[in-house]
């Protein structure tokens, strides 16, 4: 959408965060604020990698993309305002 000029990056972020939160009436979601329950995924858009289900941090190990080269990889994840993943490692309370 951004490349076609339909939405700016800021509009895309707004629609992908605040929009779903409003649709489900989630008062504590859809925005970033101090003390808020942020769910974030940070990616490295230039990182190249090959899909290998044996390294995936998921219950299901079946993947139709096995062996394919991808560009863009998750490097850090936050759930409910707490970092839970960084560069292949899961953090638990």
One Martini backbone bead per residue (centre of mass of N, CA, C, O) as a GRO file, in nm:
protein
   93
    1UNK     BB    1   0.056   0.063  -0.020
    2UNK     BB    2   0.295   0.258  -0.001
    3UNK     BB    3   0.411   0.226  -0.292
    4UNK     BB    4   0.132   0.323  -0.436
    5UNK     BB    5   0.025   0.583  -0.251
    6UNK     BB    6  -0.228   0.535  -0.066
    7UNK     BB    7  -0.030   0.525   0.186
    8UNK     BB    8   0.130   0.610   0.442
    9UNK     BB    9   0.316   0.494   0.688
   10UNK     BB   10   0.148   0.624   0.912
   11UNK     BB   11  -0.126   0.515   0.814
   12UNK     BB   12  -0.059   0.217   0.826
   13UNK     BB   13   0.001   0.202   1.127
   14UNK     BB   14  -0.274   0.300   1.222
   15UNK     BB   15  -0.445   0.073   1.081
   16UNK     BB   16  -0.272  -0.175   1.223
   17UNK     BB   17  -0.344  -0.075   1.527
   18UNK     BB   18  -0.601   0.101   1.595
   19UNK     BB   19  -0.817  -0.041   1.428
   20UNK     BB   20  -0.841  -0.325   1.567
   21UNK     BB   21  -0.883  -0.217   1.854
   22UNK     BB   22  -1.149  -0.070   1.791
   23UNK     BB   23  -1.311  -0.313   1.673
   24UNK     BB   24  -1.264  -0.473   1.971
   25UNK     BB   25  -1.255  -0.275   2.216
   26UNK     BB   26  -0.944  -0.208   2.295
   27UNK     BB   27  -0.826   0.014   2.527
   28UNK     BB   28  -0.510  -0.117   2.571
   29UNK     BB   29  -0.482  -0.082   2.254
   30UNK     BB   30  -0.322   0.068   1.958
   31UNK     BB   31  -0.086   0.197   2.141
   32UNK     BB   32   0.174   0.410   2.252
   33UNK     BB   33   0.262   0.396   2.604
   34UNK     BB   34   0.328   0.455   2.907
   35UNK     BB   35   0.247   0.142   3.049
   36UNK     BB   36   0.167  -0.016   2.821
   37UNK     BB   37   0.045  -0.297   2.608
   38UNK     BB   38   0.281  -0.389   2.417
   39UNK     BB   39   0.294  -0.507   2.069
   40UNK     BB   40   0.602  -0.606   1.914
   41UNK     BB   41   0.784  -0.602   1.593
   42UNK     BB   42   1.115  -0.647   1.495
   43UNK     BB   43   1.289  -0.576   1.191
   44UNK     BB   44   1.509  -0.692   0.930
   45UNK     BB   45   1.475  -0.599   0.597
   46UNK     BB   46   1.779  -0.729   0.497
   47UNK     BB   47   1.759  -1.005   0.602
   48UNK     BB   48   1.894  -1.314   0.517
   49UNK     BB   49   1.715  -1.635   0.475
   50UNK     BB   50   1.645  -1.981   0.553
   51UNK     BB   51   1.401  -2.202   0.566
   52UNK     BB   52   1.388  -2.382   0.894
   53UNK     BB   53   1.189  -2.568   1.093
   54UNK     BB   54   1.407  -2.654   1.318
   55UNK     BB   55   1.432  -2.325   1.406
   56UNK     BB   56   1.153  -2.289   1.494
   57UNK     BB   57   0.934  -2.104   1.729
   58UNK     BB   58   0.717  -2.366   1.718
   59UNK     BB   59   0.492  -2.620   1.717
   60UNK     BB   60   0.497  -2.614   1.417
   61UNK     BB   61   0.709  -2.785   1.155
   62UNK     BB   62   0.539  -2.709   0.917
   63UNK     BB   63   0.647  -2.585   0.579
   64UNK     BB   64   0.608  -2.451   0.252
   65UNK     BB   65   0.907  -2.277   0.272
   66UNK     BB   66   1.115  -2.478   0.264
   67UNK     BB   67   1.433  -2.351   0.147
   68UNK     BB   68   1.369  -2.063   0.129
   69UNK     BB   69   1.451  -1.743   0.045
   70UNK     BB   70   1.467  -1.461   0.262
   71UNK     BB   71   1.351  -1.122   0.334
   72UNK     BB   72   1.330  -1.060   0.642
   73UNK     BB   73   1.359  -1.040   1.006
   74UNK     BB   74   1.307  -1.128   1.313
   75UNK     BB   75   1.463  -0.979   1.624
   76UNK     BB   76   1.206  -0.864   1.797
   77UNK     BB   77   0.977  -0.917   2.089
   78UNK     BB   78   0.667  -0.780   2.223
   79UNK     BB   79   0.465  -0.855   2.522
   80UNK     BB   80   0.299  -0.662   2.726
   81UNK     BB   81   0.581  -0.484   2.755
   82UNK     BB   82   0.763  -0.748   2.701
   83UNK     BB   83   1.041  -0.908   2.638
   84UNK     BB   84   1.054  -1.241   2.451
   85UNK     BB   85   1.252  -1.172   2.197
   86UNK     BB   86   1.603  -1.239   2.072
   87UNK     BB   87   1.790  -1.366   1.839
   88UNK     BB   88   1.665  -1.677   1.915
   89UNK     BB   89   1.557  -1.584   2.204
   90UNK     BB   90   1.378  -1.673   2.491
   91UNK     BB   91   1.183  -1.495   2.732
   92UNK     BB   92   1.115  -1.567   3.078
   93UNK     BB   93   0.966  -1.534   3.398
   0.00000   0.00000   0.00000
